């Protein structure tokens, strides 16, 4: 029965796993809109602003504390270095001028 033309059912292409179907398809409707009627960027700016804010709000507690701690440590290190390399810092730690 493979590949035989049947006037009632059409062409049967094969059994399970093969292409085709013993009965013709009915009741399937497909609707499309013309490409010149579509707006591909509809809502992009609105979604970008609010989606970015939402994602930032949910992730800020994961990256902000390490950055704040690193900034505070770096600021302390710079100030300490400037003090130790100044005249009062050298005198306070027993260094010579």
N, CA, C and O of each residue as an XYZ file, in Angstrom:
388
protein
N       0.814     -1.191      0.000
C       0.000      0.000      0.000
C       0.862      1.261      0.000
O       0.329      2.365     -0.116
N       2.159      1.124      0.125
C       3.041      2.282      0.170
C       3.117      2.926     -1.193
O       3.435      2.264     -2.181
N       2.823      4.231     -1.255
C       2.950      4.987     -2.478
C       1.813      4.810     -3.467
O       1.860      5.407     -4.542
N       0.809      4.031     -3.163
C      -0.303      3.830     -4.098
C      -1.286      4.981     -3.988
O      -1.542      5.501     -2.902
N      -1.821      5.362     -5.111
C      -2.819      6.430     -5.133
C      -4.188      5.848     -4.855
O      -4.588      4.877     -5.498
N      -4.904      6.414     -3.925
C      -6.255      6.001     -3.578
C      -7.144      7.218     -3.821
O      -6.930      8.244     -3.175
N      -8.111      7.162     -4.700
C      -8.915      8.347     -5.007
C      -9.673      8.898     -3.797
O      -9.933     10.100     -3.734
N     -10.031      8.039     -2.835
C     -10.792      8.500     -1.676
C      -9.884      9.159     -0.639
O     -10.236     10.206     -0.094
N      -8.707      8.558     -0.353
C      -7.856      9.012      0.737
C      -6.582      9.714      0.278
O      -5.835     10.193      1.131
N      -6.301      9.801     -0.969
C      -5.063     10.419     -1.429
C      -3.954      9.397     -1.476
O      -4.214      8.220     -1.729
N      -2.729      9.811     -1.242
C      -1.576      8.914     -1.284
C      -1.155      8.592      0.136
O      -0.949      9.500      0.942
N      -1.023      7.306      0.457
C      -0.569      6.854      1.764
C       0.933      6.637      1.675
O       1.390      5.788      0.910
N       1.709      7.394      2.448
C       3.158      7.367      2.321
C       3.820      6.341      3.227
O       5.001      6.056      3.032
N       3.128      5.772      4.205
C       3.780      4.786      5.057
C       3.148      4.718      6.422
O       2.240      5.482      6.749
N       3.650      3.775      7.226
C       3.119      3.550      8.570
C       3.789      4.452      9.598
O       4.190      5.574      9.290
N       3.905      3.946     10.827
C       4.449      4.701     11.941
C       5.887      5.133     11.660
O       6.717      4.310     11.273
N       6.181      6.394     11.848
C       7.522      6.916     11.640
C       7.790      7.369     10.229
O       8.823      7.988      9.976
N       6.915      7.091      9.314
C       7.103      7.521      7.935
C       6.301      8.789      7.700
O       5.376      9.112      8.445
N       6.677      9.495      6.650
C       5.943     10.710      6.324
C       4.590     10.365      5.737
O       4.429      9.332      5.086
N       3.650     11.205      5.962
C       2.341     11.014      5.363
C       1.297     10.613      6.377
O       1.597     10.385      7.549
N       0.072     10.532      5.911
C      -1.044     10.213      6.772
C      -2.077      9.470      5.922
O      -2.270      9.822      4.758
N      -2.742      8.459      6.467
C      -3.702      7.715      5.652
C      -4.910      8.543      5.229
O      -5.547      8.223      4.225
N      -5.237      9.589      5.961
C      -6.372     10.438      5.592
C      -5.880     11.852      5.377
O      -4.937     12.281      6.043
N      -6.484     12.579      4.474
C      -6.058     13.961      4.273
C      -6.404     14.823      5.485
O      -7.393     14.572      6.173
N      -5.581     15.841      5.740
C      -5.796     16.739      6.868
C      -6.962     17.663      6.584
O      -7.119     18.173      5.475
N      -7.782     17.870      7.615
C      -8.919     18.781      7.494
C      -9.013     19.620      8.758
O      -8.582     19.201      9.832
N      -9.572     20.792      8.616
C      -9.840     21.636      9.781
C      -8.632     22.398     10.290
O      -8.679     22.905     11.410
N      -7.564     22.504      9.537
C      -6.397     23.270      9.966
C      -6.427     24.596      9.230
O      -6.405     24.641      8.000
N      -6.477     25.670      9.997
C      -6.516     27.008      9.410
C      -5.275     27.763      9.850
O      -4.892     27.697     11.018
N      -4.656     28.464      8.951
C      -3.483     29.286      9.260
C      -3.788     30.712      8.858
O      -4.280     30.967      7.759
N      -3.497     31.638      9.751
C      -3.751     33.039      9.505
C      -2.434     33.795      9.586
O      -1.627     33.539     10.479
N      -2.216     34.697      8.690
C      -1.014     35.527      8.708
C      -1.399     36.965      8.452
O      -2.500     37.267      7.990
N      -0.469     37.839      8.762
C      -0.660     39.249      8.468
C       0.416     39.648      7.472
O       1.544     39.156      7.518
N       0.057     40.526      6.595
C       0.971     40.969      5.554
C       2.210     41.602      6.180
O       2.082     42.339      7.158
N       3.419     41.335      5.644
C       4.637     41.925      6.217
C       4.631     43.448      6.232
O       5.237     44.053      7.117
N       3.956     44.084      5.267
C       3.947     45.539      5.275
C       2.946     46.110      6.281
O       2.876     47.329      6.437
N       2.182     45.279      6.958
C       1.240     45.733      7.989
C       1.779     45.485      9.391
O       1.184     45.944     10.366
N       2.884     44.774      9.511
C       3.445     44.461     10.820
C       4.320     45.601     11.308
O       4.897     46.341     10.512
N       4.413     45.734     12.619
C       5.316     46.698     13.237
C       6.302     45.893     14.082
O       5.989     45.555     15.223
N       7.475     45.583     13.554
C       8.389     44.697     14.261
C       8.958     45.283     15.549
O       9.410     44.525     16.408
N       8.951     46.587     15.711
C       9.503     47.205     16.915
C       8.421     47.739     17.845
O       8.691     48.618     18.663
N       7.211     47.224     17.732
C       6.116     47.690     18.572
C       6.393     47.368     20.037
O       6.621     46.208     20.379
N       6.376     48.366     20.895
C       6.552     48.170     22.327
C       7.987     47.934     22.760
O       8.220     47.621     23.928
N       8.955     48.070     21.868
C      10.345     47.778     22.214
C      10.883     48.755     23.254
O      11.477     48.334     24.246
N      10.686     50.023     23.044
C      11.209     51.025     23.971
C      10.556     50.892     25.347
O      11.244     50.949     26.366
N       9.263     50.720     25.383
C       8.547     50.553     26.655
C       9.043     49.313     27.393
O       9.321     49.372     28.591
N       9.153     48.199     26.686
C       9.605     46.958     27.312
C      11.053     47.064     27.758
O      11.416     46.528     28.806
N      11.883     47.743     26.986
C      13.293     47.872     27.345
C      13.460     48.657     28.638
O      14.255     48.276     29.496
N      12.732     49.727     28.781
C      12.869     50.555     29.984
C      12.392     49.794     31.216
O      13.113     49.717     32.210
N      11.203     49.237     31.164
C      10.655     48.598     32.357
C      11.298     47.244     32.627
O      11.448     46.860     33.787
N      11.683     46.506     31.578
C      12.344     45.225     31.790
C      13.737     45.441     32.368
O      14.168     44.682     33.236
N      14.446     46.462     31.903
C      15.771     46.757     32.452
C      15.663     47.149     33.917
O      16.456     46.689     34.738
N      14.700     47.985     34.255
C      14.515     48.380     35.654
C      14.178     47.172     36.521
O      14.713     47.029     37.620
N      13.297     46.304     36.035
C      12.918     45.121     36.803
C      14.119     44.206     37.026
O      14.328     43.722     38.138
N      14.897     43.967     35.997
C      16.064     43.092     36.124
C      17.108     43.703     37.041
O      17.720     42.991     37.838
N      17.324     45.016     36.943
C      18.281     45.691     37.820
C      17.842     45.590     39.271
O      18.655     45.319     40.155
N      16.551     45.808     39.513
C      16.026     45.766     40.883
C      16.209     44.388     41.511
O      16.474     44.280     42.708
N      16.068     43.333     40.704
C      16.199     41.984     41.248
C      17.651     41.548     41.413
O      17.922     40.608     42.161
N      18.590     42.204     40.736
C      19.986     41.778     40.790
C      20.885     42.704     41.602
O      22.030     42.347     41.881
N      20.400     43.881     41.987
C      21.264     44.879     42.617
C      21.878     44.368     43.922
O      23.019     44.719     44.221
N      21.188     43.575     44.692
C      21.737     43.099     45.959
C      22.812     42.027     45.775
O      23.503     41.671     46.729
N      22.952     41.518     44.567
C      24.014     40.545     44.306
C      25.330     41.228     43.959
O      26.391     40.694     44.280
N      25.296     42.388     43.316
C      26.549     42.998     42.904
C      26.883     44.295     43.637
O      28.052     44.681     43.659
N      25.929     44.974     44.228
C      26.219     46.247     44.891
C      27.062     46.091     46.163
O      28.039     46.826     46.305
N      26.748     45.181     47.098
C      27.570     45.089     48.313
C      29.051     44.795     48.052
O      29.897     45.433     48.679
N      29.406     43.865     47.160
C      30.842     43.683     46.906
C      31.510     44.936     46.330
O      32.659     45.228     46.664
N      30.803     45.684     45.465
C      31.382     46.902     44.917
C      31.555     47.961     46.006
O      32.556     48.676     46.018
N      30.604     48.065     46.905
C      30.701     49.044     47.986
C      31.863     48.690     48.912
O      32.631     49.570     49.302
N      31.999     47.430     49.263
C      33.100     46.983     50.123
C      34.441     47.213     49.434
O      35.382     47.697     50.063
N      34.536     46.874     48.156
C      35.787     47.075     47.417
C      36.131     48.559     47.319
O      37.299     48.925     47.456
N      35.140     49.422     47.086
C      35.392     50.857     47.015
C      35.875     51.391     48.362
O      36.809     52.191     48.418
N      35.238     50.946     49.446
C      35.647     51.412     50.776
C      37.070     50.961     51.096
O      37.854     51.738     51.640
N      37.412     49.715     50.764
C      38.769     49.213     51.019
C      39.790     49.971     50.169
O      40.862     50.319     50.665
N      39.484     50.224     48.931
C      40.411     50.944     48.059
C      40.581     52.391     48.513
O      41.688     52.928     48.485
N      39.495     53.014     48.925
C      39.569     54.391     49.416
C      40.426     54.462     50.675
O      41.248     55.367     50.814
N      40.240     53.511     51.598
C      41.061     53.473     52.810
C      42.531     53.266     52.452
O      43.395     53.920     53.035
N      42.837     52.378     51.513
C      44.216     52.092     51.136
C      44.886     53.313     50.511
O      46.052     53.586     50.794
N      44.166     54.048     49.669
C      44.730     55.244     49.040
C      45.012     56.315     50.099
O      46.080     56.927     50.095
N      44.068     56.537     50.993
C      44.269     57.537     52.040
C      45.413     57.147     52.969
O      46.214     58.000     53.353
N      45.500     55.870     53.334
C      46.587     55.396     54.204
C      47.934     55.546     53.506
O      48.921     55.927     54.136
N      47.981     55.254     52.227
C      49.227     55.391     51.475
C      49.660     56.850     51.400
O      50.838     57.165     51.565
N      48.700     57.739     51.150
C      49.043     59.162     51.096
C      49.531     59.659     52.453
O      50.457     60.467     52.520
N      48.917     59.182     53.531
C      49.344     59.592     54.871
C      50.739     59.060     55.186
O      51.579     59.802     55.695
N      50.998     57.786     54.890
C      52.302     57.200     55.215
C      53.430     57.808     54.384
O      54.585     57.786     54.809
N      53.122     58.339     53.232
C      54.144     58.960     52.396
C      54.205     60.479     52.584
O      54.875     61.173     51.819
N      53.512     60.989     53.591
C      53.566     62.415     53.892
C      54.528     62.644     55.066
O      54.967     61.697     55.717
N      54.841     63.899     55.318
C      55.762     64.235     56.410
C      55.246     63.767     57.770
O      56.005     63.156     58.523
N      53.970     64.034     58.114
C      53.498     63.573     59.429
C      53.438     62.048     59.525
O      53.663     61.494     60.601
N      53.147     61.383     58.454
C      53.086     59.926     58.489
C      54.436     59.285     58.701
O      54.547     58.289     59.416
N      55.476     59.849     58.080
C      56.832     59.315     58.271
C      57.310     59.574     59.690
O      57.964     58.721     60.289
N      56.994     60.733     60.228
C      57.414     61.038     61.603
C      56.676     60.171     62.604
O      57.255     59.764     63.611
N      55.395     59.877     62.345
C      54.592     59.078     63.278
C      55.080     57.635     63.337
O      54.926     56.981     64.368
N      55.660     57.129     62.264
C      56.099     55.732     62.227
C      57.619     55.595     62.380
O      58.201     54.557     62.067
N      58.238     56.663     62.866
C      59.665     56.594     63.192
C      60.595     56.631     61.992
O      61.747     56.208     62.087
N      60.125     57.115     60.906
C      60.983     57.200     59.728
C      61.752     58.507     59.710
O      61.485     59.402     60.512
N      62.689     58.618     58.813
C      63.465     59.836     58.662
C      62.866     60.710     57.565
O      62.088     60.253     56.728
N      63.254     61.977     57.601
C      62.780     62.877     56.564
C      63.738     62.916     55.429
O      63.506     63.628     54.451
